[in-house]
Amino acid sequence: MEEPAEGLRWTFLTNHAHVLVCLRLVPGQTLRDVAQRVGITERAVQRIVAELEMAGVLERRREGRKNEYKIREDVPLRHELESHRTVGDLLRMVTARGVNRRDGK
């Protein structure tokens, strides 16, 4: 498959979803690590985390020098077309391993 032309690369999920996926896969990672994985700035991740907290999707708890994030998986998705599903539904779909992957692993 040919790579998309520069500037035409897009994904189906938003950076908000990508941040949640990262925090679900590795709950104790730093926001700097999340930023590197998602491909955005640390400041952008901080803003996204703050927005997710305000929306009740994330809860932050201080553990020593680190923040621990709890994802509220029962929160419905925000858009009218997907509001019948929850954050947990999305995360389970994206983070599931097994037969749904193209490489079969």
Biopython code that builds the backbone (N, CA, C, O; Angstrom):
import numpy as np
from Bio.PDB.StructureBuilder import StructureBuilder

atoms = [
    (1, "MET", "N", (0.849, -1.179, 0.000)),
    (1, "MET", "CA", (0.000, 0.000, 0.000)),
    (1, "MET", "C", (0.890, 1.236, 0.000)),
    (1, "MET", "O", (1.887, 1.292, 0.719)),
    (2, "GLU", "N", (0.536, 2.191, -0.781)),
    (2, "GLU", "CA", (1.308, 3.425, -0.912)),
    (2, "GLU", "C", (1.039, 4.365, 0.259)),
    (2, "GLU", "O", (-0.097, 4.489, 0.717)),
    (3, "GLU", "N", (2.094, 5.027, 0.741)),
    (3, "GLU", "CA", (1.948, 5.999, 1.832)),
    (3, "GLU", "C", (1.215, 7.241, 1.324)),
    (3, "GLU", "O", (1.416, 7.641, 0.178)),
    (4, "PRO", "N", (0.373, 7.856, 2.152)),
    (4, "PRO", "CA", (-0.344, 9.067, 1.731)),
    (4, "PRO", "C", (0.627, 10.228, 1.531)),
    (4, "PRO", "O", (1.673, 10.306, 2.175)),
    (5, "ALA", "N", (0.255, 11.122, 0.628)),
    (5, "ALA", "CA", (1.070, 12.305, 0.370)),
    (5, "ALA", "C", (1.147, 13.160, 1.631)),
    (5, "ALA", "O", (0.229, 13.161, 2.451)),
    (6, "GLU", "N", (2.261, 13.892, 1.774)),
    (6, "GLU", "CA", (2.442, 14.781, 2.934)),
    (6, "GLU", "C", (1.258, 15.739, 3.043)),
    (6, "GLU", "O", (0.827, 16.316, 2.045)),
    (7, "GLY", "N", (0.735, 15.907, 4.258)),
    (7, "GLY", "CA", (-0.392, 16.803, 4.477)),
    (7, "GLY", "C", (-1.743, 16.122, 4.315)),
    (7, "GLY", "O", (-2.763, 16.679, 4.720)),
    (8, "LEU", "N", (-1.768, 14.927, 3.732)),
    (8, "LEU", "CA", (-3.023, 14.218, 3.544)),
    (8, "LEU", "C", (-3.204, 13.097, 4.563)),
    (8, "LEU", "O", (-4.165, 12.331, 4.481)),
    (9, "ARG", "N", (-2.292, 13.000, 5.514)),
    (9, "ARG", "CA", (-2.368, 11.948, 6.524)),
    (9, "ARG", "C", (-3.393, 12.334, 7.581)),
    (9, "ARG", "O", (-3.328, 13.427, 8.144)),
    (10, "TRP", "N", (-4.334, 11.443, 7.852)),
    (10, "TRP", "CA", (-5.329, 11.691, 8.880)),
    (10, "TRP", "C", (-5.665, 10.368, 9.541)),
    (10, "TRP", "O", (-5.333, 9.302, 9.021)),
    (11, "THR", "N", (-6.326, 10.439, 10.691)),
    (11, "THR", "CA", (-6.719, 9.231, 11.399)),
    (11, "THR", "C", (-8.196, 9.322, 11.763)),
    (11, "THR", "O", (-8.785, 10.402, 11.721)),
    (12, "PHE", "N", (-8.782, 8.206, 12.113)),
    (12, "PHE", "CA", (-10.186, 8.169, 12.475)),
    (12, "PHE", "C", (-10.440, 8.678, 13.886)),
    (12, "PHE", "O", (-11.548, 9.123, 14.185)),
    (13, "LEU", "N", (-9.438, 8.624, 14.762)),
    (13, "LEU", "CA", (-9.617, 9.045, 16.144)),
    (13, "LEU", "C", (-8.955, 10.392, 16.399)),
    (13, "LEU", "O", (-7.978, 10.755, 15.744)),
    (14, "THR", "N", (-9.504, 11.123, 17.360)),
    (14, "THR", "CA", (-8.959, 12.428, 17.725)),
    (14, "THR", "C", (-7.776, 12.264, 18.675)),
    (14, "THR", "O", (-7.516, 11.172, 19.179)),
    (15, "ASN", "N", (-7.068, 13.357, 18.909)),
    (15, "ASN", "CA", (-5.988, 13.340, 19.892)),
    (15, "ASN", "C", (-6.524, 13.041, 21.292)),
    (15, "ASN", "O", (-5.826, 12.433, 22.102)),
    (16, "HIS", "N", (-7.754, 13.461, 21.583)),
    (16, "HIS", "CA", (-8.365, 13.140, 22.874)),
    (16, "HIS", "C", (-8.462, 11.627, 23.042)),
    (16, "HIS", "O", (-8.118, 11.095, 24.097)),
    (17, "ALA", "N", (-8.924, 10.939, 22.012)),
    (17, "ALA", "CA", (-9.024, 9.476, 22.063)),
    (17, "ALA", "C", (-7.638, 8.852, 22.177)),
    (17, "ALA", "O", (-7.443, 7.900, 22.933)),
    (18, "HIS", "N", (-6.681, 9.384, 21.430)),
    (18, "HIS", "CA", (-5.320, 8.843, 21.493)),
    (18, "HIS", "C", (-4.725, 8.978, 22.896)),
    (18, "HIS", "O", (-4.057, 8.060, 23.373)),
    (19, "VAL", "N", (-4.957, 10.099, 23.552)),
    (19, "VAL", "CA", (-4.463, 10.297, 24.918)),
    (19, "VAL", "C", (-5.097, 9.268, 25.846)),
    (19, "VAL", "O", (-4.405, 8.666, 26.666)),
    (20, "LEU", "N", (-6.405, 9.060, 25.726)),
    (20, "LEU", "CA", (-7.083, 8.065, 26.558)),
    (20, "LEU", "C", (-6.541, 6.659, 26.306)),
    (20, "LEU", "O", (-6.336, 5.895, 27.250)),
    (21, "VAL", "N", (-6.312, 6.320, 25.060)),
    (21, "VAL", "CA", (-5.761, 5.001, 24.732)),
    (21, "VAL", "C", (-4.400, 4.825, 25.392)),
    (21, "VAL", "O", (-4.121, 3.776, 25.973)),
    (22, "CYS", "N", (-3.555, 5.842, 25.307)),
    (22, "CYS", "CA", (-2.224, 5.766, 25.937)),
    (22, "CYS", "C", (-2.344, 5.573, 27.440)),
    (22, "CYS", "O", (-1.649, 4.736, 28.015)),
    (23, "LEU", "N", (-3.212, 6.333, 28.075)),
    (23, "LEU", "CA", (-3.372, 6.222, 29.529)),
    (23, "LEU", "C", (-3.987, 4.884, 29.931)),
    (23, "LEU", "O", (-3.719, 4.386, 31.024)),
    (24, "ARG", "N", (-4.796, 4.307, 29.072)),
    (24, "ARG", "CA", (-5.364, 2.979, 29.354)),
    (24, "ARG", "C", (-4.293, 1.900, 29.227)),
    (24, "ARG", "O", (-4.225, 0.987, 30.050)),
    (25, "LEU", "N", (-3.454, 2.008, 28.191)),
    (25, "LEU", "CA", (-2.439, 0.977, 27.957)),
    (25, "LEU", "C", (-1.325, 1.013, 28.995)),
    (25, "LEU", "O", (-0.850, -0.034, 29.435)),
    (26, "VAL", "N", (-0.906, 2.223, 29.389)),
    (26, "VAL", "CA", (0.169, 2.384, 30.377)),
    (26, "VAL", "C", (-0.271, 3.466, 31.360)),
    (26, "VAL", "O", (0.092, 4.631, 31.196)),
    (27, "PRO", "N", (-1.050, 3.096, 32.382)),
    (27, "PRO", "CA", (-1.654, 4.080, 33.287)),
    (27, "PRO", "C", (-0.658, 4.991, 34.012)),
    (27, "PRO", "O", (-0.998, 6.140, 34.293)),
    (28, "GLY", "N", (0.530, 4.536, 34.319)),
    (28, "GLY", "CA", (1.468, 5.338, 35.093)),
    (28, "GLY", "C", (2.422, 6.182, 34.276)),
    (28, "GLY", "O", (3.309, 6.818, 34.845)),
    (29, "GLN", "N", (2.271, 6.208, 32.964)),
    (29, "GLN", "CA", (3.234, 6.957, 32.160)),
    (29, "GLN", "C", (3.081, 8.463, 32.327)),
    (29, "GLN", "O", (2.015, 8.950, 32.705)),
    (30, "THR", "N", (4.138, 9.183, 32.047)),
    (30, "THR", "CA", (4.106, 10.637, 32.167)),
    (30, "THR", "C", (3.404, 11.248, 30.956)),
    (30, "THR", "O", (3.285, 10.625, 29.900)),
    (31, "LEU", "N", (2.944, 12.480, 31.141)),
    (31, "LEU", "CA", (2.307, 13.166, 30.011)),
    (31, "LEU", "C", (3.314, 13.437, 28.901)),
    (31, "LEU", "O", (2.937, 13.531, 27.733)),
    (32, "ARG", "N", (4.560, 13.560, 29.246)),
    (32, "ARG", "CA", (5.612, 13.714, 28.225)),
    (32, "ARG", "C", (5.665, 12.459, 27.356)),
    (32, "ARG", "O", (5.778, 12.548, 26.133)),
    (33, "ASP", "N", (5.584, 11.286, 27.996)),
    (33, "ASP", "CA", (5.576, 10.031, 27.239)),
    (33, "ASP", "C", (4.334, 9.931, 26.357)),
    (33, "ASP", "O", (4.412, 9.496, 25.208)),
    (34, "VAL", "N", (3.192, 10.337, 26.902)),
    (34, "VAL", "CA", (1.948, 10.339, 26.121)),
    (34, "VAL", "C", (2.103, 11.241, 24.898)),
    (34, "VAL", "O", (1.717, 10.868, 23.790)),
    (35, "ALA", "N", (2.665, 12.423, 25.105)),
    (35, "ALA", "CA", (2.853, 13.376, 23.999)),
    (35, "ALA", "C", (3.706, 12.766, 22.894)),
    (35, "ALA", "O", (3.380, 12.888, 21.713)),
    (36, "GLN", "N", (4.786, 12.118, 23.275)),
    (36, "GLN", "CA", (5.656, 11.492, 22.278)),
    (36, "GLN", "C", (4.924, 10.396, 21.518)),
    (36, "GLN", "O", (5.059, 10.278, 20.300)),
    (37, "ARG", "N", (4.155, 9.604, 22.236)),
    (37, "ARG", "CA", (3.443, 8.490, 21.601)),
    (37, "ARG", "C", (2.357, 8.992, 20.644)),
    (37, "ARG", "O", (2.174, 8.443, 19.558)),
    (38, "VAL", "N", (1.637, 10.045, 21.062)),
    (38, "VAL", "CA", (0.552, 10.574, 20.231)),
    (38, "VAL", "C", (1.101, 11.427, 19.080)),
    (38, "VAL", "O", (0.493, 11.511, 18.013)),
    (39, "GLY", "N", (2.255, 12.055, 19.314)),
    (39, "GLY", "CA", (2.844, 12.905, 18.278)),
    (39, "GLY", "C", (2.409, 14.352, 18.384)),
    (39, "GLY", "O", (2.331, 15.058, 17.379)),
    (40, "ILE", "N", (2.124, 14.798, 19.613)),
    (40, "ILE", "CA", (1.752, 16.189, 19.861)),
    (40, "ILE", "C", (2.612, 16.719, 21.007)),
    (40, "ILE", "O", (3.384, 15.970, 21.607)),
    (41, "THR", "N", (2.480, 17.992, 21.305)),
    (41, "THR", "CA", (3.300, 18.583, 22.360)),
    (41, "THR", "C", (2.795, 18.175, 23.740)),
    (41, "THR", "O", (1.636, 17.794, 23.907)),
    (42, "GLU", "N", (3.677, 18.264, 24.713)),
    (42, "GLU", "CA", (3.284, 17.982, 26.089)),
    (42, "GLU", "C", (2.213, 18.964, 26.547)),
    (42, "GLU", "O", (1.290, 18.589, 27.270)),
    (43, "ARG", "N", (2.335, 20.207, 26.131)),
    (43, "ARG", "CA", (1.345, 21.230, 26.481)),
    (43, "ARG", "C", (-0.038, 20.859, 25.936)),
    (43, "ARG", "O", (-1.046, 21.041, 26.619)),
    (44, "ALA", "N", (-0.082, 20.337, 24.704)),
    (44, "ALA", "CA", (-1.359, 19.906, 24.116)),
    (44, "ALA", "C", (-1.951, 18.758, 24.925)),
    (44, "ALA", "O", (-3.163, 18.716, 25.138)),
    (45, "VAL", "N", (-1.121, 17.833, 25.374)),
    (45, "VAL", "CA", (-1.607, 16.721, 26.195)),
    (45, "VAL", "C", (-2.150, 17.248, 27.519)),
    (45, "VAL", "O", (-3.186, 16.779, 27.991)),
    (46, "GLN", "N", (-1.465, 18.214, 28.121)),
    (46, "GLN", "CA", (-1.941, 18.809, 29.376)),
    (46, "GLN", "C", (-3.320, 19.441, 29.185)),
    (46, "GLN", "O", (-4.196, 19.303, 30.040)),
    (47, "ARG", "N", (-3.508, 20.136, 28.057)),
    (47, "ARG", "CA", (-4.802, 20.759, 27.763)),
    (47, "ARG", "C", (-5.877, 19.687, 27.570)),
    (47, "ARG", "O", (-6.985, 19.825, 28.087)),
    (48, "ILE", "N", (-5.563, 18.638, 26.843)),
    (48, "ILE", "CA", (-6.518, 17.556, 26.601)),
    (48, "ILE", "C", (-6.900, 16.880, 27.919)),
    (48, "ILE", "O", (-8.077, 16.614, 28.163)),
    (49, "VAL", "N", (-5.908, 16.603, 28.768)),
    (49, "VAL", "CA", (-6.173, 15.981, 30.068)),
    (49, "VAL", "C", (-7.087, 16.879, 30.903)),
    (49, "VAL", "O", (-8.018, 16.390, 31.543)),
    (50, "ALA", "N", (-6.826, 18.186, 30.901)),
    (50, "ALA", "CA", (-7.674, 19.125, 31.644)),
    (50, "ALA", "C", (-9.105, 19.093, 31.107)),
    (50, "ALA", "O", (-10.056, 19.101, 31.889)),
    (51, "GLU", "N", (-9.270, 19.057, 29.782)),
    (51, "GLU", "CA", (-10.608, 19.001, 29.187)),
    (51, "GLU", "C", (-11.314, 17.690, 29.538)),
    (51, "GLU", "O", (-12.512, 17.684, 29.824)),
    (52, "LEU", "N", (-10.573, 16.582, 29.517)),
    (52, "LEU", "CA", (-11.157, 15.287, 29.861)),
    (52, "LEU", "C", (-11.548, 15.237, 31.336)),
    (52, "LEU", "O", (-12.542, 14.610, 31.701)),
    (53, "GLU", "N", (-10.761, 15.900, 32.177)),
    (53, "GLU", "CA", (-11.121, 15.990, 33.602)),
    (53, "GLU", "C", (-12.398, 16.809, 33.780)),
    (53, "GLU", "O", (-13.300, 16.400, 34.511)),
    (54, "MET", "N", (-12.478, 17.966, 33.115)),
    (54, "MET", "CA", (-13.662, 18.817, 33.226)),
    (54, "MET", "C", (-14.911, 18.100, 32.724)),
    (54, "MET", "O", (-16.008, 18.341, 33.228)),
    (55, "ALA", "N", (-14.754, 17.223, 31.738)),
    (55, "ALA", "CA", (-15.885, 16.478, 31.184)),
    (55, "ALA", "C", (-16.235, 15.256, 32.029)),
    (55, "ALA", "O", (-17.213, 14.564, 31.747)),
    (56, "GLY", "N", (-15.441, 14.991, 33.061)),
    (56, "GLY", "CA", (-15.716, 13.850, 33.932)),
    (56, "GLY", "C", (-15.235, 12.516, 33.396)),
    (56, "GLY", "O", (-15.606, 11.466, 33.922)),
    (57, "VAL", "N", (-14.417, 12.540, 32.360)),
    (57, "VAL", "CA", (-13.905, 11.308, 31.759)),
    (57, "VAL", "C", (-12.678, 10.801, 32.512)),
    (57, "VAL", "O", (-12.481, 9.593, 32.649)),
    (58, "LEU", "N", (-11.857, 11.727, 32.998)),
    (58, "LEU", "CA", (-10.637, 11.382, 33.734)),
    (58, "LEU", "C", (-10.718, 11.911, 35.150)),
    (58, "LEU", "O", (-11.285, 12.974, 35.403)),
    (59, "GLU", "N", (-10.147, 11.161, 36.058)),
    (59, "GLU", "CA", (-9.962, 11.627, 37.433)),
    (59, "GLU", "C", (-8.466, 11.545, 37.721)),
    (59, "GLU", "O", (-7.831, 10.520, 37.470)),
    (60, "ARG", "N", (-7.914, 12.628, 38.249)),
    (60, "ARG", "CA", (-6.481, 12.682, 38.547)),
    (60, "ARG", "C", (-6.285, 12.575, 40.056)),
    (60, "ARG", "O", (-6.976, 13.219, 40.845)),
    (61, "ARG", "N", (-5.315, 11.738, 40.428)),
    (61, "ARG", "CA", (-4.961, 11.592, 41.838)),
    (61, "ARG", "C", (-3.446, 11.668, 41.945)),
    (61, "ARG", "O", (-2.724, 11.020, 41.188)),
    (62, "ARG", "N", (-2.981, 12.460, 42.887)),
    (62, "ARG", "CA", (-1.542, 12.632, 43.095)),
    (62, "ARG", "C", (-1.000, 11.460, 43.897)),
    (62, "ARG", "O", (-1.502, 11.167, 44.982)),
    (63, "GLU", "N", (0.026, 10.783, 43.374)),
    (63, "GLU", "CA", (0.702, 9.682, 44.056)),
    (63, "GLU", "C", (2.167, 10.068, 44.180)),
    (63, "GLU", "O", (2.951, 9.842, 43.259)),
    (64, "GLY", "N", (2.539, 10.652, 45.319)),
    (64, "GLY", "CA", (3.921, 11.108, 45.483)),
    (64, "GLY", "C", (4.224, 12.225, 44.513)),
    (64, "GLY", "O", (3.578, 13.273, 44.540)),
    (65, "ARG", "N", (5.203, 12.007, 43.657)),
    (65, "ARG", "CA", (5.568, 13.011, 42.651)),
    (65, "ARG", "C", (4.854, 12.811, 41.331)),
    (65, "ARG", "O", (5.021, 13.615, 40.414)),
    (66, "LYS", "N", (4.063, 11.757, 41.213)),
    (66, "LYS", "CA", (3.402, 11.436, 39.953)),
    (66, "LYS", "C", (1.891, 11.600, 40.069)),
    (66, "LYS", "O", (1.327, 11.537, 41.161)),
    (67, "ASN", "N", (1.258, 11.810, 38.940)),
    (67, "ASN", "CA", (-0.201, 11.801, 38.862)),
    (67, "ASN", "C", (-0.652, 10.425, 38.411)),
    (67, "ASN", "O", (-0.041, 9.811, 37.536)),
    (68, "GLU", "N", (-1.712, 9.955, 39.010)),
    (68, "GLU", "CA", (-2.342, 8.696, 38.611)),
    (68, "GLU", "C", (-3.687, 9.064, 37.999)),
    (68, "GLU", "O", (-4.444, 9.839, 38.583)),
    (69, "TYR", "N", (-3.990, 8.510, 36.823)),
    (69, "TYR", "CA", (-5.233, 8.851, 36.133)),
    (69, "TYR", "C", (-6.167, 7.656, 36.112)),
    (69, "TYR", "O", (-5.767, 6.538, 35.787)),
    (70, "LYS", "N", (-7.418, 7.912, 36.464)),
    (70, "LYS", "CA", (-8.453, 6.885, 36.386)),
    (70, "LYS", "C", (-9.421, 7.306, 35.292)),
    (70, "LYS", "O", (-9.931, 8.426, 35.291)),
    (71, "ILE", "N", (-9.664, 6.401, 34.375)),
    (71, "ILE", "CA", (-10.595, 6.674, 33.279)),
    (71, "ILE", "C", (-11.980, 6.198, 33.690)),
    (71, "ILE", "O", (-12.162, 5.055, 34.109)),
    (72, "ARG", "N", (-12.948, 7.088, 33.565)),
    (72, "ARG", "CA", (-14.352, 6.743, 33.859)),
    (72, "ARG", "C", (-14.960, 6.154, 32.584)),
    (72, "ARG", "O", (-15.424, 6.882, 31.708)),
    (73, "GLU", "N", (-14.947, 4.864, 32.502)),
    (73, "GLU", "CA", (-15.360, 4.180, 31.278)),
    (73, "GLU", "C", (-16.865, 4.198, 31.042)),
    (73, "GLU", "O", (-17.315, 3.879, 29.942)),
    (74, "ASP", "N", (-17.649, 4.564, 32.050)),
    (74, "ASP", "CA", (-19.101, 4.583, 31.902)),
    (74, "ASP", "C", (-19.629, 5.866, 31.265)),
    (74, "ASP", "O", (-20.828, 5.976, 31.005)),
    (75, "VAL", "N", (-18.755, 6.834, 31.013)),
    (75, "VAL", "CA", (-19.183, 8.109, 30.436)),
    (75, "VAL", "C", (-19.536, 7.909, 28.955)),
    (75, "VAL", "O", (-18.746, 7.338, 28.203)),
    (76, "PRO", "N", (-20.723, 8.379, 28.536)),
    (76, "PRO", "CA", (-21.105, 8.246, 27.123)),
    (76, "PRO", "C", (-20.211, 9.093, 26.218)),
    (76, "PRO", "O", (-19.719, 10.145, 26.625)),
    (77, "LEU", "N", (-20.010, 8.625, 24.996)),
    (77, "LEU", "CA", (-19.289, 9.431, 24.008)),
    (77, "LEU", "C", (-20.127, 10.673, 23.701)),
    (77, "LEU", "O", (-21.350, 10.662, 23.845)),
    (78, "ARG", "N", (-19.452, 11.740, 23.277)),
    (78, "ARG", "CA", (-20.088, 13.060, 23.243)),
    (78, "ARG", "C", (-20.912, 13.377, 21.997)),
    (78, "ARG", "O", (-21.873, 14.142, 22.076)),
    (79, "HIS", "N", (-20.560, 12.814, 20.874)),
    (79, "HIS", "CA", (-21.279, 13.152, 19.641)),
    (79, "HIS", "C", (-22.590, 12.376, 19.562)),
    (79, "HIS", "O", (-22.668, 11.220, 19.977)),
    (80, "GLU", "N", (-23.600, 13.017, 19.032)),
    (80, "GLU", "CA", (-24.938, 12.424, 18.922)),
    (80, "GLU", "C", (-24.911, 11.065, 18.202)),
    (80, "GLU", "O", (-25.671, 10.166, 18.560)),
    (81, "LEU", "N", (-24.054, 10.911, 17.204)),
    (81, "LEU", "CA", (-24.012, 9.663, 16.439)),
    (81, "LEU", "C", (-23.443, 8.489, 17.225)),
    (81, "LEU", "O", (-23.722, 7.332, 16.911)),
    (82, "GLU", "N", (-22.639, 8.790, 18.252)),
    (82, "GLU", "CA", (-22.038, 7.697, 19.015)),
    (82, "GLU", "C", (-22.403, 7.730, 20.495)),
    (82, "GLU", "O", (-21.829, 6.985, 21.290)),
    (83, "SER", "N", (-23.339, 8.574, 20.868)),
    (83, "SER", "CA", (-23.679, 8.750, 22.288)),
    (83, "SER", "C", (-24.320, 7.502, 22.914)),
    (83, "SER", "O", (-24.470, 7.434, 24.134)),
    (84, "HIS", "N", (-24.690, 6.535, 22.104)),
    (84, "HIS", "CA", (-25.219, 5.269, 22.629)),
    (84, "HIS", "C", (-24.091, 4.348, 23.104)),
    (84, "HIS", "O", (-24.355, 3.271, 23.640)),
    (85, "ARG", "N", (-22.846, 4.765, 22.912)),
    (85, "ARG", "CA", (-21.662, 4.009, 23.345)),
    (85, "ARG", "C", (-20.928, 4.790, 24.418)),
    (85, "ARG", "O", (-21.128, 5.995, 24.573)),
    (86, "THR", "N", (-20.076, 4.092, 25.157)),
    (86, "THR", "CA", (-19.329, 4.730, 26.244)),
    (86, "THR", "C", (-17.848, 4.821, 25.920)),
    (86, "THR", "O", (-17.360, 4.222, 24.962)),
    (87, "VAL", "N", (-17.147, 5.585, 26.743)),
    (87, "VAL", "CA", (-15.689, 5.683, 26.636)),
    (87, "VAL", "C", (-15.084, 4.287, 26.744)),
    (87, "VAL", "O", (-14.156, 3.950, 26.009)),
    (88, "GLY", "N", (-15.608, 3.482, 27.651)),
    (88, "GLY", "CA", (-15.113, 2.114, 27.807)),
    (88, "GLY", "C", (-15.297, 1.282, 26.552)),
    (88, "GLY", "O", (-14.413, 0.503, 26.194)),
    (89, "ASP", "N", (-16.440, 1.435, 25.871)),
    (89, "ASP", "CA", (-16.665, 0.707, 24.612)),
    (89, "ASP", "C", (-15.572, 1.052, 23.602)),
    (89, "ASP", "O", (-15.001, 0.167, 22.965)),
    (90, "LEU", "N", (-15.291, 2.333, 23.466)),
    (90, "LEU", "CA", (-14.267, 2.791, 22.530)),
    (90, "LEU", "C", (-12.898, 2.224, 22.907)),
    (90, "LEU", "O", (-12.183, 1.694, 22.057)),
    (91, "LEU", "N", (-12.545, 2.337, 24.175)),
    (91, "LEU", "CA", (-11.226, 1.869, 24.606)),
    (91, "LEU", "C", (-11.084, 0.358, 24.460)),
    (91, "LEU", "O", (-10.017, -0.124, 24.078)),
    (92, "ARG", "N", (-12.130, -0.390, 24.754)),
    (92, "ARG", "CA", (-12.063, -1.846, 24.585)),
    (92, "ARG", "C", (-11.857, -2.199, 23.119)),
    (92, "ARG", "O", (-11.088, -3.107, 22.803)),
    (93, "MET", "N", (-12.532, -1.496, 22.226)),
    (93, "MET", "CA", (-12.389, -1.778, 20.807)),
    (93, "MET", "C", (-10.967, -1.483, 20.329)),
    (93, "MET", "O", (-10.364, -2.278, 19.609)),
    (94, "VAL", "N", (-10.448, -0.337, 20.738)),
    (94, "VAL", "CA", (-9.145, 0.092, 20.228)),
    (94, "VAL", "C", (-7.993, -0.688, 20.862)),
    (94, "VAL", "O", (-6.982, -0.939, 20.206)),
    (95, "THR", "N", (-8.138, -1.069, 22.116)),
    (95, "THR", "CA", (-7.020, -1.710, 22.810)),
    (95, "THR", "C", (-7.102, -3.230, 22.803)),
    (95, "THR", "O", (-6.211, -3.893, 23.334)),
    (96, "ALA", "N", (-8.159, -3.801, 22.209)),
    (96, "ALA", "CA", (-8.314, -5.258, 22.169)),
    (96, "ALA", "C", (-7.212, -5.879, 21.317)),
    (96, "ALA", "O", (-6.791, -5.329, 20.300)),
    (97, "ARG", "N", (-6.772, -7.020, 21.764)),
    (97, "ARG", "CA", (-5.789, -7.789, 21.002)),
    (97, "ARG", "C", (-6.458, -9.047, 20.491)),
    (97, "ARG", "O", (-7.411, -9.536, 21.097)),
    (98, "GLY", "N", (-5.974, -9.568, 19.399)),
    (98, "GLY", "CA", (-6.502, -10.846, 18.932)),
    (98, "GLY", "C", (-6.838, -10.847, 17.465)),
    (98, "GLY", "O", (-6.149, -10.224, 16.658)),
    (99, "VAL", "N", (-7.882, -11.538, 17.125)),
    (99, "VAL", "CA", (-8.204, -11.814, 15.732)),
    (99, "VAL", "C", (-8.597, -10.583, 14.931)),
    (99, "VAL", "O", (-8.632, -10.648, 13.702)),
    (100, "ASN", "N", (-8.894, -9.464, 15.582)),
    (100, "ASN", "CA", (-9.298, -8.277, 14.836)),
    (100, "ASN", "C", (-8.117, -7.539, 14.212)),
    (100, "ASN", "O", (-8.308, -6.695, 13.337)),
    (101, "ARG", "N", (-6.908, -7.848, 14.651)),
    (101, "ARG", "CA", (-5.733, -7.167, 14.091)),
    (101, "ARG", "C", (-5.380, -7.761, 12.728)),
    (101, "ARG", "O", (-5.523, -8.964, 12.509)),
    (102, "ARG", "N", (-4.926, -6.915, 11.831)),
    (102, "ARG", "CA", (-4.572, -7.377, 10.488)),
    (102, "ARG", "C", (-3.417, -8.369, 10.487)),
    (102, "ARG", "O", (-3.379, -9.274, 9.654)),
    (103, "ASP", "N", (-2.474, -8.207, 11.413)),
    (103, "ASP", "CA", (-1.319, -9.101, 11.430)),
    (103, "ASP", "C", (-1.609, -10.416, 12.137)),
    (103, "ASP", "O", (-0.746, -11.291, 12.194)),
    (104, "GLY", "N", (-2.837, -10.567, 12.685)),
    (104, "GLY", "CA", (-3.253, -11.804, 13.296)),
    (104, "GLY", "C", (-2.694, -12.074, 14.676)),
    (104, "GLY", "O", (-2.952, -13.136, 15.242)),
    (105, "LYS", "N", (-1.940, -11.151, 15.232)),
    (105, "LYS", "CA", (-1.346, -11.335, 16.564)),
    (105, "LYS", "C", (-2.274, -10.906, 17.657)),
    (105, "LYS", "O", (-1.924, -10.996, 18.834)),
]
sb = StructureBuilder()
sb.init_structure("model")
sb.init_model(0)
sb.init_chain("A")
sb.init_seg("    ")
for serial, (resi, resn, name, xyz) in enumerate(atoms, 1):
    if name == "N":
        sb.init_residue(resn, " ", resi, " ")
    sb.init_atom(name, np.array(xyz, "f"), 0.0, 1.0, " ", f" {name:<3s}", serial, name[0])
structure = sb.get_structure()
